[in-house]
Amino acid sequence: RITQSNYEGPVENGWPQGKGKYTFPNGTIYEGFFDKGEFHGDGVLVYPKKGKYIAKWERGKMIEGKYYFYDELEYQKDSWTYCTLGDRRFYTEILKGLRPDGLTLITNDINGMKEIPEGTYDVGDGYYDPVKRAIFDYNGNILRELEEENGETEEWIKEKCRYNPNVLEENYHLNGSNDKIIQKMIELNQDPEKKKLYIEKKNMDPDSP
């Protein structure tokens, strides 16, 4: 065991050698062949509750492979047509057929949408909180930080993933009654002469109230 990682398999001269299994601290698992402690040959890199790479490795670097999402949908970089204008079906609908009227899927889950907190984005295996900049499972437990090296960026999430907006529960959010700046602007807009004097004052002294 190294730090919080774990290796299961044959060892030669103190290095993982041959076919084995390596578990990273975040739960990601590599299962395949090693040479002198490095991924080398055929191997699968499995991300918990997310997807997997089935690939060929050379001295720790992936030289070719395919990525499959958690539902076994294969990612095809050069011919990606999933959920596009040509075919809007989710992968669940492709495998199991379209649902009857009234039961149309809104997400790729036969059981319907998962509940996520306000102000967060549904990323399939949990939700992304843009304030905390981390991804949590649907029970609120932290899963991981953004994996930008795998294309999981905040920009991509905000563009592609379902968003649960914040609900405005108090009336003052709507009329600005609790916002001093909004109330000041309302006051000035009701008195053009006062607004003119205020603008001249601010131009002379930007820090004035």
GUPA-215274 format. One line per field, with one value per atom (N, C-alpha, C): residue in one letter; atom name; x, y, z negated. Coordinates in steps of 0.2 Angstrom, whole numbers, plus 2048, in hexadecimal, padded with zeros to 3 digits. Example, Ala and Ser with C-alpha at 12.3 -4.5 7.8 and 13.67 -1.06 7.14 Angstrom:
residuo = (a:a:a:s:s:s) .
atomo = (N:CA:C:N:CA:C) .
px = (842:83E:842:840:844:840) .
py = (7E4:7EA:7F0:7F5:7FB:800) .
pz = (7D9:7D9:7D9:7DD:7DC:7D9) .
***
This chain:
residuo = (r:r:r:i:i:i:t:t:t:q:q:q:s:s:s:n:n:n:y:y:y:e:e:e:g:g:g:p:p:p:v:v:v:e:e:e:n:n:n:g:g:g:w:w:w:p:p:p:q:q:q:g:g:g:k:k:k:g:g:g:k:k:k:y:y:y:t:t:t:f:f:f:p:p:p:n:n:n:g:g:g:t:t:t:i:i:i:y:y:y:e:e:e:g:g:g:f:f:f:f:f:f:d:d:d:k:k:k:g:g:g:e:e:e:f:f:f:h:h:h:g:g:g:d:d:d:g:g:g:v:v:v:l:l:l:v:v:v:y:y:y:p:p:p:k:k:k:k:k:k:g:g:g:k:k:k:y:y:y:i:i:i:a:a:a:k:k:k:w:w:w:e:e:e:r:r:r:g:g:g:k:k:k:m:m:m:i:i:i:e:e:e:g:g:g:k:k:k:y:y:y:y:y:y:f:f:f:y:y:y:d:d:d:e:e:e:l:l:l:e:e:e:y:y:y:q:q:q:k:k:k:d:d:d:s:s:s:w:w:w:t:t:t:y:y:y:c:c:c:t:t:t:l:l:l:g:g:g:d:d:d:r:r:r:r:r:r:f:f:f:y:y:y:t:t:t:e:e:e:i:i:i:l:l:l:k:k:k:g:g:g:l:l:l:r:r:r:p:p:p:d:d:d:g:g:g:l:l:l:t:t:t:l:l:l:i:i:i:t:t:t:n:n:n:d:d:d:i:i:i:n:n:n:g:g:g:m:m:m:k:k:k:e:e:e:i:i:i:p:p:p:e:e:e:g:g:g:t:t:t:y:y:y:d:d:d:v:v:v:g:g:g:d:d:d:g:g:g:y:y:y:y:y:y:d:d:d:p:p:p:v:v:v:k:k:k:r:r:r:a:a:a:i:i:i:f:f:f:d:d:d:y:y:y:n:n:n:g:g:g:n:n:n:i:i:i:l:l:l:r:r:r:e:e:e:l:l:l:e:e:e:e:e:e:e:e:e:n:n:n:g:g:g:e:e:e:t:t:t:e:e:e:e:e:e:w:w:w:i:i:i:k:k:k:e:e:e:k:k:k:c:c:c:r:r:r:y:y:y:n:n:n:p:p:p:n:n:n:v:v:v:l:l:l:e:e:e:e:e:e:n:n:n:y:y:y:h:h:h:l:l:l:n:n:n:g:g:g:s:s:s:n:n:n:d:d:d:k:k:k:i:i:i:i:i:i:q:q:q:k:k:k:m:m:m:i:i:i:e:e:e:l:l:l:n:n:n:q:q:q:d:d:d:p:p:p:e:e:e:k:k:k:k:k:k:k:k:k:l:l:l:y:y:y:i:i:i:e:e:e:k:k:k:k:k:k:n:n:n:m:m:m:d:d:d:p:p:p:d:d:d:s:s:s:p:p:p) .
atomo = (N:CA:C:N:CA:C:N:CA:C:N:CA:C:N:CA:C:N:CA:C:N:CA:C:N:CA:C:N:CA:C:N:CA:C:N:CA:C:N:CA:C:N:CA:C:N:CA:C:N:CA:C:N:CA:C:N:CA:C:N:CA:C:N:CA:C:N:CA:C:N:CA:C:N:CA:C:N:CA:C:N:CA:C:N:CA:C:N:CA:C:N:CA:C:N:CA:C:N:CA:C:N:CA:C:N:CA:C:N:CA:C:N:CA:C:N:CA:C:N:CA:C:N:CA:C:N:CA:C:N:CA:C:N:CA:C:N:CA:C:N:CA:C:N:CA:C:N:CA:C:N:CA:C:N:CA:C:N:CA:C:N:CA:C:N:CA:C:N:CA:C:N:CA:C:N:CA:C:N:CA:C:N:CA:C:N:CA:C:N:CA:C:N:CA:C:N:CA:C:N:CA:C:N:CA:C:N:CA:C:N:CA:C:N:CA:C:N:CA:C:N:CA:C:N:CA:C:N:CA:C:N:CA:C:N:CA:C:N:CA:C:N:CA:C:N:CA:C:N:CA:C:N:CA:C:N:CA:C:N:CA:C:N:CA:C:N:CA:C:N:CA:C:N:CA:C:N:CA:C:N:CA:C:N:CA:C:N:CA:C:N:CA:C:N:CA:C:N:CA:C:N:CA:C:N:CA:C:N:CA:C:N:CA:C:N:CA:C:N:CA:C:N:CA:C:N:CA:C:N:CA:C:N:CA:C:N:CA:C:N:CA:C:N:CA:C:N:CA:C:N:CA:C:N:CA:C:N:CA:C:N:CA:C:N:CA:C:N:CA:C:N:CA:C:N:CA:C:N:CA:C:N:CA:C:N:CA:C:N:CA:C:N:CA:C:N:CA:C:N:CA:C:N:CA:C:N:CA:C:N:CA:C:N:CA:C:N:CA:C:N:CA:C:N:CA:C:N:CA:C:N:CA:C:N:CA:C:N:CA:C:N:CA:C:N:CA:C:N:CA:C:N:CA:C:N:CA:C:N:CA:C:N:CA:C:N:CA:C:N:CA:C:N:CA:C:N:CA:C:N:CA:C:N:CA:C:N:CA:C:N:CA:C:N:CA:C:N:CA:C:N:CA:C:N:CA:C:N:CA:C:N:CA:C:N:CA:C:N:CA:C:N:CA:C:N:CA:C:N:CA:C:N:CA:C:N:CA:C:N:CA:C:N:CA:C:N:CA:C:N:CA:C:N:CA:C:N:CA:C:N:CA:C:N:CA:C:N:CA:C:N:CA:C:N:CA:C:N:CA:C:N:CA:C:N:CA:C:N:CA:C:N:CA:C:N:CA:C:N:CA:C:N:CA:C:N:CA:C:N:CA:C:N:CA:C:N:CA:C:N:CA:C:N:CA:C:N:CA:C:N:CA:C:N:CA:C:N:CA:C:N:CA:C:N:CA:C:N:CA:C:N:CA:C:N:CA:C:N:CA:C:N:CA:C:N:CA:C:N:CA:C:N:CA:C:N:CA:C:N:CA:C:N:CA:C:N:CA:C:N:CA:C:N:CA:C:N:CA:C:N:CA:C:N:CA:C:N:CA:C:N:CA:C:N:CA:C:N:CA:C:N:CA:C:N:CA:C:N:CA:C) .
px = (804:800:804:803:807:802:803:7FE:7F8:7F2:7EC:7EA:7EF:7EE:7EF:7ED:7EE:7EF:7F4:7F5:7F4:7F1:7F0:7F3:7F8:7FB:802:805:80C:811:817:81C:822:827:82D:832:837:83C:839:833:830:82B:82A:826:820:81A:814:817:815:818:813:811:80C:805:800:7F9:7F7:7F4:7F2:7ED:7EC:7E6:7E9:7E8:7EB:7E5:7E4:7DE:7E1:7DF:7E1:7DD:7DF:7DC:7D5:7D3:7CD:7C8:7CA:7C6:7C7:7CA:7CC:7D0:7CE:7D2:7D5:7DB:7DE:7DF:7DD:7DD:7E0:7E6:7E9:7F0:7F5:7FC:800:805:80B:811:816:81D:821:825:829:825:81F:81B:817:817:813:80E:809:803:807:806:80A:806:803:7FF:7F8:7F4:7EC:7EA:7E6:7E3:7DD:7D9:7D3:7D4:7D2:7D2:7CB:7C9:7C1:7C1:7BC:7BB:7B4:7B4:7AE:7A8:7A3:79C:79D:7A2:7A2:7A3:7A9:7AA:7B1:7B3:7B9:7BD:7C3:7C8:7CA:7C9:7CC:7D1:7D7:7DD:7E3:7E8:7EE:7F3:7F8:7FC:803:807:80E:812:816:819:815:80F:80B:807:807:803:7FF:7F9:7F4:7F5:7F6:7F8:7F2:7ED:7E7:7E1:7DB:7D6:7CF:7CA:7C3:7C1:7BC:7B9:7B2:7B0:7A9:7A6:7A0:79D:79A:797:795:790:78C:786:789:78F:792:792:790:790:797:799:79F:7A0:7A5:7A7:7AA:7A8:7AB:7AC:7B2:7B4:7B3:7B4:7B4:7AD:7A9:7A2:79D:79D:798:792:78C:786:781:783:77F:77B:775:771:772:772:773:76C:76C:766:764:768:767:763:765:762:762:75D:75C:75C:75B:75A:760:75E:763:766:76B:76E:769:766:761:75C:759:754:756:75D:760:760:761:762:75B:756:750:74A:74B:745:742:73F:73C:736:735:730:72A:724:71D:71C:717:715:714:717:716:71C:720:726:72C:72C:732:738:73E:744:746:748:74B:753:755:75C:75D:763:765:764:75E:75D:756:755:74E:74A:74D:74A:748:74A:749:74E:74D:753:754:75A:75C:75C:75A:759:760:762:768:767:76B:76A:76A:767:766:76D:76E:774:779:777:77C:77A:77F:77E:77E:77A:77A:77F:784:789:789:783:782:783:789:78B:78B:788:787:786:788:786:78D:78D:793:791:794:793:798:796:79B:79E:79B:79D:7A3:7A2:7A7:7AC:7AA:7AE:7B0:7AB:7AC:7A6:7A7:7A1:79F:799:796:791:791:78C:785:780:779:777:77B:77A:77E:782:785:78C:78F:796:79A:7A0:7A5:7A8:7A7:7AA:7B1:7B2:7B8:7B8:7BE:7BF:7BE:7BD:7BD:7C3:7C1:7C7:7C8:7CB:7CC:7D0:7D4:7D8:7D4:7CE:7CA:7C4:7C5:7C0:7BA:7BB:7B5:7B7:7B5:7B6:7AF:7B0:7AA:7A6:7A9:7A6:7A2:7A5:7A1:79B:79C:796:791:792:78D:78A:78D:78A:786:788:785:780:781:77E:778:773:76D:76E:76B:76C:766:767:761:762:75E:75F:75D:760:75E:757:753:74C:74B:749:748:742:743:73E:73B:73F:73D:73C:736:734:73A:73E:743:748:749:74D:74A:744:741:740:73F:73E:743:749:74F:74E:749:747:74D:751:756:75D:75D:763:764:769:76A:76C:770:771:76B:767:761:75C:75C:757:75A:761:764:762:763:761:75A:755:74E:74D:750:74F:752:758:75B:757:754:750:749:747:741:742:748:74A:750:74F:754:759:757:75C:761:75E:762:767:764:768:76E:76D:772:778:776:77A:77E:77B:77E:784:782:787:78D:78C:791:796:793:797:79B:798:79C:7A2:7A1:7A6:7AC:7AA:7B0:7B3:7AF:7B1:7AE:7B1:7AE:7AC:7B0:7AF:7AA:7A7:7A2:79B:798:792:78C) .
py = (7FA:800:806:80B:811:817:81B:820:81D:81F:81B:817:816:812:80A:806:7FF:7FB:7F6:7F2:7EB:7E7:7E0:7DC:7D8:7D4:7D3:7D0:7CE:7D4:7D3:7D8:7D5:7D9:7D6:7DC:7DA:7DF:7E6:7E4:7EA:7EE:7EC:7F0:7EB:7EE:7EA:7E8:7E1:7DE:7D9:7D9:7D5:7D7:7D3:7D5:7D6:7DC:7DE:7E3:7E6:7EB:7F0:7F6:7FC:801:802:806:80D:813:819:81C:821:823:826:828:82B:825:81F:819:817:81B:819:813:80E:807:806:804:802:7FA:7F6:7EF:7ED:7EA:7E8:7E6:7E8:7E5:7EB:7E9:7EE:7EB:7F0:7EF:7F3:7F1:7F5:7FA:7F9:7FD:802:802:806:803:806:803:801:7FB:7F9:7F3:7F4:7EF:7F1:7EB:7EC:7EE:7F3:7F4:7F8:7F8:7FC:801:807:80C:80E:80C:80D:812:817:81D:81B:81C:81A:81D:819:81C:821:820:825:822:81E:81B:818:816:812:813:812:812:80B:808:802:803:802:805:801:803:800:805:803:808:806:80C:80B:80F:80C:80F:815:813:817:81C:81C:821:81D:81F:81C:81E:819:81A:819:815:815:812:813:810:813:811:813:815:81A:81C:81A:817:815:818:81B:81E:819:81B:816:812:814:810:80C:80C:808:80B:812:815:817:815:817:81E:821:828:828:82B:82B:833:835:83C:83E:83B:83D:83C:838:837:837:83C:83C:83F:83A:83C:83C:83A:838:83F:83E:844:84A:84A:850:851:856:857:851:84D:847:842:841:83C:83E:840:843:83D:837:832:831:830:82E:827:825:81E:819:81A:816:814:819:819:815:816:812:80B:809:802:7FF:803:800:802:807:80A:810:814:81A:818:81D:81C:81E:81C:81E:825:828:82F:830:835:837:834:830:82D:82E:834:836:837:834:836:83D:840:846:846:840:83F:838:835:82F:82A:82A:825:823:81D:81A:81B:81D:81F:826:82A:831:835:83C:840:83F:840:840:847:848:84E:851:857:85B:861:864:86A:870:875:87B:87E:881:884:87F:878:873:870:86C:869:862:85E:857:854:851:84E:847:844:83C:838:839:834:838:83E:843:84A:84F:856:85A:85F:864:86A:86C:872:877:87D:881:886:886:88A:886:880:87C:879:879:877:86F:86C:864:861:85A:856:851:851:84D:848:842:83D:840:83C:83F:83F:83C:83C:842:846:84B:84A:844:842:844:847:849:843:844:83F:841:847:849:850:853:859:858:85E:85D:85A:855:852:855:85B:85E:85B:857:853:84E:84D:848:84C:853:857:859:858:859:860:865:86C:86F:875:878:87B:87D:880:87B:875:86F:86D:86D:86B:870:877:87C:87C:87A:87A:873:86E:867:864:866:862:866:862:865:869:86F:874:875:875:876:87D:882:889:88A:88F:891:894:892:895:89B:8A0:8A7:8A6:8A6:8A4:8AB:8B0:8B6:8BB:8BF:8C4:8CA:8CB:8D1:8CF:8C9:8C7:8C9:8CA:8CC:8D4:8D7:8DE:8E2:8DF:8E3:8E7:8E5:8E9:8E8:8E3:8E2:8E4:8E7:8E8:8F0:8F3:8FA:8FD:8F9:8FC:8FD:8F8:8F8:8FE:8FE:903:90A:90B:912:913:90E:910:911:90E:910:917:919:920:925:923:928:929:923:923:927:927:92B:932:935:93C:93D:93F:940:945:94B:950:94D:949:946:941:93D:938:93C:942:945:947:94A:94C:947:941:93B:938:939:936:93B:942:946:945:944:943:93D:937:931:932:936:937:93B:93F:943:93F:93B:936:930:92B:924:920:922:91F:922:927:92B:926:927:922:924) .
pz = (800:800:800:805:805:804:7FF:7FD:7FC:800:7FF:805:809:80F:80D:812:810:817:816:81C:81A:81F:81E:824:823:829:828:82D:82C:82C:829:828:82A:82D:82F:82D:829:827:824:820:81D:821:828:82C:82E:82F:832:839:83A:841:843:849:84C:84B:84A:84A:842:841:83A:83A:834:833:82E:830:82C:82B:825:822:820:823:821:81B:817:811:813:819:81A:81D:81D:81F:826:82A:831:831:835:835:83C:83C:842:842:847:846:84D:84D:853:852:857:857:855:851:84F:851:852:853:84F:84A:846:842:840:83C:841:847:84C:84F:851:855:85C:85E:864:867:86D:871:870:870:870:869:868:861:861:85C:85C:856:857:851:850:84A:848:843:845:841:83D:836:832:834:836:838:83D:842:847:84E:84F:855:855:85B:85B:862:862:868:869:86E:870:875:873:877:877:87C:87C:879:875:871:873:873:874:86F:86A:865:861:860:85C:85F:866:86A:86F:86F:874:87B:87F:886:88B:889:88C:888:889:885:886:883:883:87C:87C:876:876:871:870:86A:86B:865:860:85A:855:858:85D:860:866:867:86D:874:874:87A:87C:882:884:887:884:887:88D:892:899:89B:89A:89B:8A2:8A7:8AE:8B1:8AE:8B1:8AB:8A7:8A1:8A3:8A3:8A5:89F:899:893:891:890:88E:892:898:89D:8A0:8A5:8A8:8AD:8AF:8B3:8AF:8A9:8A5:89E:89B:894:88F:891:88C:887:880:87C:87D:87A:87C:879:873:870:875:879:87E:884:886:88B:88A:884:882:880:87D:87B:87E:883:886:883:887:884:87F:87A:875:878:875:877:875:878:877:86F:86D:866:861:864:861:864:869:86C:868:869:865:866:861:861:860:85D:85C:85E:85F:861:85B:858:852:852:853:853:84D:848:841:841:846:846:843:842:840:838:837:830:82D:826:823:822:824:822:81F:81B:817:81C:81A:81E:820:826:828:82A:82B:82D:834:837:83D:83D:840:840:845:843:847:849:847:848:843:83F:83A:833:833:82E:830:82C:82E:82D:831:830:82D:828:824:826:82A:82C:827:821:81C:818:817:814:819:820:825:824:822:821:823:825:827:821:81F:81A:81C:819:81B:819:81A:819:812:80E:806:803:807:804:802:804:802:808:806:80B:80F:816:81A:81D:81F:822:824:825:828:830:833:83B:83E:842:846:84D:84C:853:858:856:85A:85F:85C:860:863:864:867:863:85C:858:855:859:857:854:851:84E:854:85A:860:863:863:867:863:85C:858:858:858:858:85F:864:86B:86C:869:86B:866:860:85A:858:855:852:84C:84C:846:842:83C:837:834:837:835:82D:82B:824:824:820:81F:81B:81E:81A:815:80F:80A:807:807:803:808:807:80B:80D:807:808:80D:80F:814:81B:81C:822:822:81D:81E:81B:819:817:810:80C:806:801:801:7FD:7FF:805:809:809:805:805:80B:810:816:81B:81B:81F:81C:816:813:814:815:816:81E:822:829:82A:827:827:825:820:81D:822:825:82A:830:833:839:838:832:831:830:830:82F:834:83A:83F:83D:83A:838:832:82E:828:82B:831:834:837:83B:83E:839:833:82E:82C:82B:828:82D:833:838:839:838:838:832:82C:826:827:82A:82A:82F:835:839:836:831:82E:828:825:81F:820:823:824:81E:818:812:80D:810:80C:80B:806:805:80A) .
***
